[in-house]
């Protein structure tokens, strides 16, 4: 993500009511809620919410490795909480390849460039 778009996103968050309401909440609760939502299969056993989750990243211009139109099914996704000190580590099977995503919740504060650089090094 470019620095300008990062700053713009932080500005939008700073003006967002729900963001400010969540500042006092527990980060683990939010991680667990996100994990639960994306792990829920629909009535066909498809992980439709996770596919929508990935499409959202693509729609806002963030690069994602999700490149197929097929909706994932239960058993093709694993969500780990507090894995290697990341709030959420998501991995899924796409064809014959394992893909992954790290989510570091920032419900209590906004990220800093220094913190993001440390995460990038860690990844």
SVG drawing of the C-alpha trace seen along z (x, -y; Angstrom):
<svg xmlns="http://www.w3.org/2000/svg" viewBox="-28 -12 41 42">
<polyline fill="none" stroke="black" stroke-width="0.4" points="0.0,0.0 1.4,-3.4 2.1,-5.9 -0.5,-8.3 -3.3,-5.8 -2.2,-4.5 -2.5,-8.0 -5.9,-8.5 -7.1,-5.2 -6.0,-6.4 -7.8,-9.7 -11.0,-7.9 -10.7,-5.7 -10.1,-8.7 -13.5,-10.0 -15.3,-6.7 -17.8,-6.4 -17.5,-2.6 -13.7,-2.8 -13.9,-5.1 -16.5,-3.0 -14.2,0.0 -11.1,-1.6 -12.1,-0.5 -13.0,3.0 -10.7,6.0 -8.6,6.8 -8.9,10.5 -12.7,10.3 -12.5,8.6 -10.0,11.2 -12.3,14.0 -15.3,12.3 -13.5,11.9 -12.2,15.5 -15.6,16.8 -17.3,14.9 -14.9,16.0 -14.9,19.6 -18.7,19.9 -19.9,22.1 -23.2,21.4 -25.8,24.1 -23.8,25.7 -20.6,25.9 -19.0,23.0 -17.0,20.4 -18.8,17.6 -18.0,15.0 -14.3,15.6 -14.5,15.2 -16.4,11.9 -13.7,10.9 -11.0,11.5 -13.0,9.8 -13.2,6.7 -9.4,6.5 -9.3,6.6 -12.1,4.0 -10.1,1.4 -7.0,2.0 -5.0,4.2 -3.1,7.1 -4.4,10.5 -3.4,13.9 -7.0,15.1 -7.2,15.5 -10.0,17.9 -13.8,17.4 -14.5,20.7 -15.8,20.3 -13.7,22.2 -15.3,25.0 -15.0,26.1 -11.7,27.8 -9.8,25.6 -9.3,22.8 -7.5,22.5 -7.6,19.5 -5.0,19.3 -5.3,16.7 -2.2,15.2 0.0,17.3 3.6,16.1 2.2,13.0 0.0,12.0 -3.6,11.4 -4.8,13.6 -3.0,15.9 -5.2,17.3 -4.2,20.0 -6.2,21.7 -5.9,24.2 -6.2,22.8 -5.9,25.5 -2.8,27.4 -1.1,24.4 -1.4,23.1 -2.0,19.4 -1.8,17.2 -2.7,13.8 -1.7,12.1 -4.1,9.7 -2.9,7.5 -5.9,5.9 -5.6,2.2 -8.8,1.8 -7.1,0.0 -4.8,-2.3 -3.7,-3.2 -0.6,-1.5 2.6,-3.4 5.0,-3.0 7.7,-1.7 5.3,1.0 4.3,2.0 7.9,2.2 8.6,4.5 5.7,6.7 6.9,6.9 10.4,8.0 8.7,10.6 6.6,12.0"/>
</svg>
